[in-house]
Amino acid sequence: MSSRSRSSGQVLVIILLVMIVGLTVGLFLLGRTTVDVSVSKNVEESARAFNAAEAGIEEAIRDVTTVVVPPVPFASGLTYQVGVTPIVPGGGNFYPELRLKPVQIGKVFNVWLVPHDNTTGDLIEDPAQAYEQLLDICFTSGSPIPALQLTVHYKDAGEYHSVSTGFDPDPSPTRDSNNLQDTEAGVGSCAGTAPNNYNYRAQVNFATTFGINFHAGGPGGPLPLVLRITPLYSPTSIAVIPVGGGLPTQGNEIDSTGHSGDIARTIEVAEQYLVPAPWLDQTLYVSGVSGVTK
């Protein structure tokens, strides 16, 4: 075989190798482009689905009776579905069910003692209704050791009143001057299981803890409305365990799922009932035909 033939064969092999490499690179780039387009489309569809889910949450907050089945059209190619589940703490169960982030100093953890109208959100101040008389208040440790201020708003003879007390687990002499009640270590119901392992327990009997003879389901006497729990000295995670029959509905769990194409996004929100304004803690108010007056 001549050298010329050998050279021609080598050139052909090189050309084939270059073509294969070029084809491979081209197919790789085409695949990357296709994947990038698909990812971009999925990101866009995900954002659209999230926006639809948010619209469902807003609709449910506006009207808590909203339960959407089947999906509701939101925009072209977009739908959402909404479910509303009442938050009803049963006897012996933690409220909230899982331990939340610590309540900061100056913030309030509210526990409603009377039910609400689920359509209007108004309190149902029926003097004949029963209420949960015994509660375990569970809270976590911190540095310094936190204490709790408890304020209960109640209604008596058409007037709204507030009364406060407190619990402090710190045994040091420097904290004796605050005159707060002692607490127990987080035993029994407050110990729970992870992640609901609380450090301290304050046991509340509304008749004895606050020194007010609240009625127990019969007419007459003061009617407790809401218990407000405020951390002192340091933030703390708080939970309440009704010892007896349970607490009334505290709000609603709202879940909304938005759909865009084949993409679905779900948002879950715990929407508690509106809480009293902080200035009610230190003021006496009287209800009448003209509304609530100081």
N, C-alpha and C positions, 0 to 999 in steps of 0.2 A: 504494500500500500504506500502510495506516495505521501510525502509530507503535506502536500496541498490537501489531500483527502482527509488526513488526520486533523488538519487545522479546521477544515469545514465542519467536521464532526464535533470538535470541541466548542466551536462557536454556537452550533445548534443546541448543545447541552446547556451552555451558559444562558442562551436566550430562553430556553425552557425554564431554567431555574429562576431567572428574573421574572418571567411571566407568572410562575407559581407564587413567588414571593409577593409580587404586585397584586395578584388575585387574592391572596391571603390577607394582605393589609387592607385591600378594598373591602372584602367581606367583613373584616373586623370593624372597620370604621362604619360600615353600613349598619352592623349590629349595634354598635354603640349609639349611633344616631337614633335607631329605632327604640332602643332602651331609654335614652334620654327623653325622647318624645313621649313614650309611654309613662315614664316617671313624672314628667311635667304635667301630663294630662291627669294622672292620679292625684297629684298634689292639688291641682286646680279643682278637681271633683271633690276632694276631701275638704277643701276650704268651703266650697259651696254647701256640702252636706253639713258642715259645722255651723254655718250661718243659718241653715234651715232648722237645725236642732236648737239653736239659740232663740229663733223666732217662736218655736214651740214652748220653750221655757218662759219667755216673756208673756205669751198668751195664757199659760197656766197661772202665772203669778197674778196677772190681771183678773183672771176668773178661775178660782181654784176648783170649780166644778168641772173644768175642762178635762175630759178623758177622750182621746181621739183614737178611734178604731173604725174604719180603716184609715190609711194615711190621708192627710189633707194636702192638697196642692198648695205650694207656697210661691213658686215661680216656674218658669218653663223648665221642665225636667227635674224639679225639686219637690219633695214632699217631706212631711214630718209626722211622727206619731208621738203622742204624749200620754203618759200614765201618771196618776196622782194617788199616792198611798198615805193615809193618815199616820202620823207619828203618835202611837198610843203606848206609853210605857206601862207594862203590866206589873202586877205585884211580884216582887222579888227580882225584877229585871233591871239592869243598868239603863239609865237615861243620861246621856246618849249611849247607844249600844256599844260603841267602841270609844276608847279614850281619845279625846281631842287634844289639840294644842293647848298649852296653858292659857288661862284667862289672865290678861294683863291687869296690873294695878290701875284702877280707875274704870275698868270695864265691869260688866255685870252679866252673870249667868242667871237666867230667868226660868222659873218653874211655875206654870199656870196651875192653879188649884180649882178653877171652875172651867166649864167647857165654853166653846165659842160656836156661834152660828157659822157653819162652814160655807154658807153662801155670801154673807155680808162681812164675816170676820168680827162681828160684835160679840161682846161678852154676854153670856146667859146668866144673869144675876138672879137666879131663882132661889128664894130663901128656903125652899123645901128640899133642895138638892143636897146629896151627901158629898163629902170630900175626903181625900186621903189624910188621915190624922197623924200617921207615923211615917217618918222618912229617915233614911240613913243618908247623910251627906258625906261623900267620899272625896278626898283630895290628896294630891301628891306633895312630896317634900320639895324643898328648895333651899337656897342660901340667900338670906336667912330663912329660917323655917316660917312658912306662911301661916297666917291665921285667916279666919273668915268672918265677915260681917253679914248677918242675915237680917233682912228687912222684909216684913210682910205687910202688904197693903190689904186692908179689909174694909167692909162696908157695914155700918151700924146705924140704923134708924135714918137712912137716907144720906148719911155723911160718910165720906171717905177718910180713913185714918191710916197712919203708918206707925209701926212699932218695930224696934230693932233690938238685936242681941248679937252675941258673937262667940266664937270658939277659937281657942288658941292651944295648940299642942306643945308649945315651948315651955318647959318647966323652969327656965332660968329666972332668977329674982328680978332681973331688969324688965321682964315682961309682966310681972305680977300686978303692976300699977294699972294695966289696961282693963282690969276687972272683967275679962272675958272668961267664959266657961271652959272647963277642961274638955279634952277629947280623948278618945281611945286610939291605940295603934290600929293600923289597918287590918283588923282581924275579921273573921266571919264573912259577912256579905261583901264588905269592901275589899277584902283580899282578892277575891275573884280568881280569874285565870288570865295569863298573858294575852293581850297587852293591858288588861284591866287591873293590874296590880297597883292598888292605891296604898298610900302610907298611913293615912289617918281616917278616922270615922267620927262624925258628929251625929248623935242621934237626936232627932227633933220630934217632940210631941207638941203640937201647936197649943194645946190647952195649958201645958206646964212650962214649956220653953219660953213662951211669950207672955205668960200670965194673963191670958184672955180666954174667957169661957166661950170658945167658938161652938156654935151649935153643930150637931152631928146628924144632919139630914132632916131635922124637924124645923118648923117655923119659929121665928124669933131668935134673938141673939145675933152677935156679929157674924158676918159671912166672910171668910178669907178669900182673897182674889188671886194674888200672885206672890210668890216668894222670890226675892231678889238676893243673890249671893255675890258678894264682892270680896276679892282677895285683899288681904292686908300684908304688908311687909315685903312680899315677893309674889310673882306670878305662880299660879298653880292650876293643874288640870282638875276639873270638877265633874262629878257625876252624882246622880240622885237615884236611890233605890226606894221605891214605894214598898213599905213593909206589908201593908194590907191589900186592899183590892185593886190598887193601881191609880194612876193619874189620868185626868182627861186628856184629850188630844192636844198635843203641844204645837202642832203645825202639820206640814205635809212634805213627804218625799216626792219630788217631781223628777221624772226621767223623760227625756225627749230624744228621739232618734231621728236624725235627718238623713235623707237618701238623695243621692245624686248619681245617676247611672247605676253602676254596680258597687259604689262606695257608700258605706253607712258610718255615721258618727253619732255617738251617744253622749249626752250630758246628764249628770245627776246633780240635783240641788236639794238641800234641806231648807225649806222655807218655813221658818218659825213665825208664829203670830206676832203682830206688832207688840212692842214692849212699852211700858209706861215711861214717860219722860223722867230723867234723873231728879228734877226738882221736886217730884212728888215724894221723894224720900224724906224731905224735911218740912213738909207743909200739910196743913189740914184743908180739905176741900169739901164743899157741900153741893149735892146735886139738887136741882130744882127744875121748874118748868123752863127757865131761861138757860139751862145747861149746867155745867160744872163751874162753881165759883169759889174763890178763895175765902 
